Amino acid sequence: RLSQIAGMVPTPLVLHGGSGVPDEQIRMAEEAGIRKVNFATDLCYAFLDQVMVTERTTVALDVFMREPIHAIRDYCIGKIRLLGADRIL
């Protein structure tokens, strides 16, 4: 169905709610015409999971935020590669 819709409209299709969707299904959606995927909930989880394991004795904000920020970066890099966006430029 996505392929049919993508072939009928000039507007790029967006998948709202990509969090929790298996990578294979994300790839299939992209192959069918999806051009943007939203992963906001998964980004929040990546961040919060690292916040929860950070020692409470770490009071310097730049040190405290280091691993949560790296978790978001790593998650984003994985999705960029999954969707082939690293090969665009």
C-alpha positions, 0 to 999 in steps of 0.5 A: 500500500505504501508503494502505491501511495508513494507513487501517487503523491509528490510529497515525501511520506513520513512514518510517525511512530517509528520507535519500537519498530523492528529494523527490518520493518523500518527498512521495508517501509523505506523501500516502499517510499517512506522518506522520514521516520520519527523515533522520539520515544526511542531517543528519550529512552536512550537518554534516560537509560543512561541518566538512570545508571549515572552515579548520583555523586556526579554533580558536574553537569558536563560530566553527568550528561556525557554518557546520555549524550553519547547514547543519543548520538550512537542511537542516531548514527545507527538509524542513519546507517539503517536508512542509508542516509550516511550514503547520501552525501 
